[in-house]
């Protein structure tokens, strides 16, 4: 059995998104043709509720700042992949 695992291929990680990766959109046209060559296709989806602990805006801090949370240090990110938004799709 062959499996294809697609990780976080979402709008907010594409160029222009709040955590966009240059060239990330180019992988879509490479991944789509592969779908039929695998027995199992699994895709993960990053998503966060409004006011998530990792959002800088939740703490009125700057993106990239680090805060302490019970689990350890937390890097603060821009709002991204919020539940039920186009960015999380």
N, CA, C and O of each residue as an XYZ file, in Angstrom:
356
protein
N       0.848     -1.183      0.000
C       0.000      0.000      0.000
C       0.892      1.244      0.000
O       1.879      1.314      0.733
N       0.532      2.210     -0.824
C       1.261      3.476     -0.902
C       0.364      4.601     -0.387
O      -0.829      4.654     -0.687
N       0.963      5.493      0.392
C       0.207      6.618      0.936
C       0.889      7.936      0.578
O       2.115      8.043      0.571
N       0.066      8.926      0.284
C       0.528     10.294      0.053
C       0.036     11.121      1.234
O      -1.157     11.129      1.540
N       0.947     11.809      1.888
C       0.583     12.657      3.020
C       0.841     14.110      2.625
O       1.967     14.492      2.307
N      -0.213     14.901      2.653
C      -0.147     16.323      2.293
C      -0.292     17.114      3.585
O      -1.284     16.972      4.300
N       0.698     17.946      3.881
C       0.710     18.656      5.158
C       0.459     20.154      4.961
O       1.229     20.855      4.304
N      -0.635     20.612      5.549
C      -0.949     22.044      5.648
C      -0.874     22.797      4.317
O      -0.350     23.910      4.265
N      -1.387     22.209      3.259
C      -1.425     22.905      1.968
C      -2.694     23.766      1.955
O      -3.723     23.385      1.398
N      -2.585     24.936      2.587
C      -3.732     25.796      2.840
C      -3.478     27.217      2.341
O      -2.334     27.636      2.159
N      -4.561     27.937      2.127
C      -4.482     29.288      1.566
C      -3.594     30.235      2.377
O      -2.843     31.015      1.791
N      -3.662     30.187      3.690
C      -2.877     31.132      4.497
C      -1.375     30.870      4.433
O      -0.588     31.713      4.865
N      -0.959     29.711      3.899
C       0.460     29.421      3.735
C       0.930     29.660      2.301
O       2.108     29.486      1.988
N       0.003     30.060      1.442
C       0.342     30.368      0.050
C       0.806     31.826     -0.047
O       0.495     32.631      0.831
N       1.551     32.172     -1.110
C       1.985     33.565     -1.267
C       0.804     34.533     -1.111
O      -0.271     34.321     -1.671
N       1.028     35.577     -0.351
C      -0.020     36.556     -0.088
C      -0.772     36.289      1.201
O      -1.458     37.176      1.710
N      -0.655     35.075      1.740
C      -1.301     34.734      3.005
C      -0.498     35.271      4.179
O       0.663     35.644      4.012
N      -1.096     35.315      5.360
C      -0.393     35.865      6.515
C       0.886     35.104      6.886
O       1.788     35.677      7.497
N       0.969     33.834      6.527
C       2.198     33.056      6.726
C       2.611     32.426      5.400
O       3.035     31.271      5.342
N       2.477     33.214      4.342
C       2.768     32.731      3.002
C       4.221     32.334      2.803
O       5.140     32.986      3.298
N       4.400     31.259      2.072
C       5.732     30.765      1.735
C       5.945     30.981      0.241
O       5.148     30.516     -0.575
N       6.997     31.671     -0.112
C       7.279     31.935     -1.527
C       7.329     30.623     -2.305
O       8.025     29.686     -1.914
N       6.597     30.566     -3.389
C       6.596     29.393     -4.257
C       5.696     28.257     -3.801
O       5.588     27.247     -4.495
N       5.043     28.398     -2.643
C       4.189     27.315     -2.140
C       3.066     26.973     -3.109
O       2.658     25.815     -3.200
N       2.566     27.961     -3.828
C       1.480     27.710     -4.770
C       1.917     26.804     -5.919
O       1.082     26.148     -6.541
N       3.207     26.764     -6.201
C       3.713     25.940     -7.294
C       3.580     24.444     -7.004
O       3.535     23.634     -7.931
N       3.517     24.079     -5.738
C       3.424     22.663     -5.388
C       2.034     22.090     -5.686
O       1.893     20.886     -5.901
N       1.015     22.942     -5.699
C      -0.353     22.469     -5.931
C      -0.456     21.758     -7.274
O      -1.050     20.684     -7.364
N       0.111     22.343     -8.303
C       0.029     21.724     -9.634
C       0.879     20.461     -9.728
O       0.709     19.670    -10.656
N       1.785     20.265     -8.783
C       2.596     19.036     -8.758
C       1.922     17.945     -7.931
O       2.044     16.760     -8.244
N       1.215     18.341     -6.883
C       0.572     17.371     -6.003
C      -0.708     16.815     -6.627
O      -0.941     15.607     -6.580
N      -1.530     17.669     -7.204
C      -2.822     17.214     -7.731
C      -2.710     16.023     -8.679
O      -3.499     15.089     -8.532
N      -1.793     15.986     -9.635
C      -1.698     14.823    -10.515
C      -1.272     13.535     -9.802
O      -1.487     12.442    -10.327
N      -0.678     13.649     -8.630
C      -0.221     12.472     -7.887
C      -1.340     11.744     -7.159
O      -1.189     10.574     -6.806
N      -2.456     12.417     -6.929
C      -3.515     11.868     -6.088
C      -3.972     10.477     -6.530
O      -4.248      9.628     -5.682
N      -4.056     10.233     -7.815
C      -4.566      8.953     -8.316
C      -3.539      7.820     -8.277
O      -3.880      6.679     -8.590
N      -2.309      8.103     -7.906
C      -1.262      7.083     -7.879
C      -1.053      6.472     -6.490
O      -0.155      5.650     -6.305
N      -1.870      6.866     -5.522
C      -1.702      6.381     -4.159
C      -2.974      5.699     -3.681
O      -4.084      6.104     -4.027
N      -2.789      4.657     -2.880
C      -3.927      3.929     -2.318
C      -4.645      4.757     -1.258
O      -5.866      4.692     -1.115
N      -3.869      5.527     -0.528
C      -4.407      6.352      0.554
C      -3.842      7.752      0.414
O      -2.641      7.930      0.215
N      -4.712      8.743      0.518
C      -4.278     10.147      0.519
C      -4.779     10.766      1.820
O      -5.973     10.743      2.119
N      -3.848     11.314      2.579
C      -4.171     11.945      3.851
C      -3.682     13.384      3.786
O      -2.563     13.650      3.345
N      -4.528     14.312      4.229
C      -4.133     15.721      4.253
C      -4.373     16.277      5.652
O      -5.456     16.122      6.215
N      -3.354     16.923      6.204
C      -3.524     17.585      7.500
C      -4.013     19.010      7.255
O      -3.832     19.572      6.175
N      -4.628     19.570      8.273
C      -5.123     20.944      8.170
C      -4.824     21.669      9.470
O      -5.309     21.281     10.533
N      -4.028     22.718      9.382
C      -3.743     23.575     10.521
C      -4.942     24.501     10.695
O      -5.376     25.130      9.729
N      -5.478     24.595     11.895
C      -6.521     25.588     12.134
C      -6.545     25.960     13.604
O      -6.190     25.169     14.478
N      -6.977     27.194     13.849
C      -6.978     27.746     15.199
C      -8.301     28.470     15.448
O      -8.885     29.032     14.521
N      -8.774     28.458     16.691
C      -9.956     29.250     17.022
C      -9.598     30.729     17.127
O      -8.429     31.090     17.256
N     -10.599     31.558     17.070
C     -10.416     32.998     17.288
C      -9.721     33.188     18.629
O     -10.052     32.502     19.595
N      -8.768     34.104     18.704
C      -8.084     34.411     19.955
C      -7.100     33.340     20.403
O      -6.809     33.218     21.593
N      -6.588     32.565     19.454
C      -5.660     31.476     19.799
C      -4.434     32.007     20.526
O      -3.981     33.124     20.276
N      -3.906     31.190     21.429
C      -2.756     31.576     22.255
C      -1.516     31.918     21.436
O      -0.657     32.666     21.903
N      -1.409     31.376     20.211
C      -0.216     31.628     19.384
C      -0.310     32.909     18.561
O       0.662     33.287     17.907
N      -1.447     33.577     18.580
C      -1.614     34.810     17.800
C      -1.075     36.008     18.579
O      -1.430     36.209     19.741
N      -0.232     36.786     17.949
C       0.296     37.999     18.578
C      -0.837     38.932     19.000
O      -0.773     39.558     20.058
N      -1.874     39.023     18.165
C      -2.989     39.927     18.460
C      -3.731     39.549     19.747
O      -4.322     40.414     20.394
N      -3.708     38.295     20.115
C      -4.371     37.845     21.343
C      -3.725     38.478     22.573
O      -4.391     38.700     23.584
N      -2.446     38.763     22.485
C      -1.689     39.283     23.621
C      -1.281     40.749     23.438
O      -0.550     41.300     24.260
N      -1.762     41.382     22.346
C      -1.364     42.741     22.008
C       0.155     42.854     21.963
O       0.738     43.802     22.489
N       0.786     41.867     21.324
C       2.236     41.827     21.168
C       2.579     41.841     19.691
O       1.695     41.786     18.837
N       3.867     41.915     19.397
C       4.327     41.918     18.020
C       4.568     40.491     17.529
O       4.938     39.600     18.293
N       4.347     40.309     16.247
C       4.631     39.030     15.607
C       6.102     38.710     15.812
O       6.964     39.566     15.615
N       6.384     37.484     16.205
C       7.752     37.053     16.437
C       8.203     37.144     17.885
O       9.204     36.535     18.263
N       7.470     37.904     18.701
C       7.819     37.947     20.122
C       7.591     36.565     20.725
O       6.846     35.749     20.181
N       8.232     36.321     21.837
C       8.094     35.045     22.534
C       7.519     35.309     23.920
O       7.978     36.190     24.647
N       6.512     34.531     24.262
C       5.915     34.635     25.594
C       6.033     33.274     26.277
O       6.267     32.257     25.623
N       5.871     33.269     27.584
C       5.864     32.013     28.330
C       4.424     31.567     28.527
O       3.563     32.356     28.918
N       4.175     30.304     28.255
C       2.884     29.665     28.509
C       3.185     28.420     29.341
O       4.343     28.017     29.446
N       2.163     27.809     29.932
C       2.433     26.639     30.782
C       3.265     25.543     30.104
O       4.024     24.841     30.773
N       3.129     25.394     28.786
C       3.861     24.350     28.060
C       5.285     24.759     27.711
O       6.068     23.925     27.258
N       5.635     26.021     27.912
C       6.970     26.504     27.580
C       6.902     27.799     26.788
O       5.914     28.529     26.874
N       7.937     28.088     26.024
C       7.989     29.307     25.223
C       7.054     29.196     24.016
O       6.949     28.138     23.395
N       6.387     30.290     23.697
C       5.481     30.348     22.552
C       5.870     31.510     21.658
O       5.829     32.665     22.081
N       6.250     31.209     20.417
C       6.484     32.248     19.417
C       5.119     32.757     18.978
O       4.201     31.966     18.759
N       4.981     34.063     18.849
C       3.703     34.650     18.440
C       3.673     34.870     16.941
O       4.613     35.400     16.349
N       2.566     34.447     16.338
C       2.373     34.459     14.886
C       1.247     35.405     14.503
O       0.431     35.775     15.346
N       1.199     35.798     13.233
C       0.021     36.548     12.785
C      -1.186     35.608     12.804
O      -1.029     34.387     12.792
N      -2.358     36.171     12.832
C      -3.562     35.342     12.758
C      -3.525     34.583     11.440
O      -3.316     35.176     10.382
N      -3.726     33.279     11.503
C      -3.683     32.443     10.311
C      -4.516     31.185     10.533
O      -4.690     30.720     11.659
N      -5.019     30.656      9.439
C      -5.768     29.389      9.449
C      -6.824     29.368     10.553
O      -6.964     28.384     11.280
N      -7.562     30.471     10.663
C      -8.617     30.508     11.666
C      -9.763     29.620     11.223
O     -10.106     29.574     10.041
N     -10.359     28.912     12.184
C     -11.453     27.991     11.913
C     -12.503     28.621     10.996
O     -12.866     29.786     11.155
N     -12.975     27.838     10.048
C     -14.069     28.220      9.153
C     -13.787     29.469      8.328
O     -14.704     30.235      8.032
N     -12.519     29.682      7.952
C     -12.183     30.808      7.076
C     -11.574     30.285      5.790
O     -11.119     29.143      5.720
N     -11.572     31.125      4.783
C     -10.954     30.760      3.508
C      -9.465     30.478      3.691
O      -8.903     29.633      2.994
N      -8.832     31.174      4.613
C      -7.412     30.962      4.847
C      -7.088     29.565      5.353
O      -6.003     29.044      5.091
N      -8.021     28.954      6.077
C      -7.814     27.603      6.594
C      -8.112     26.543      5.538
O      -7.726     25.387      5.709
N      -8.791     26.911      4.451
C      -9.131     25.920      3.408
C      -7.899     25.458      2.668
O      -7.997     24.630      1.762
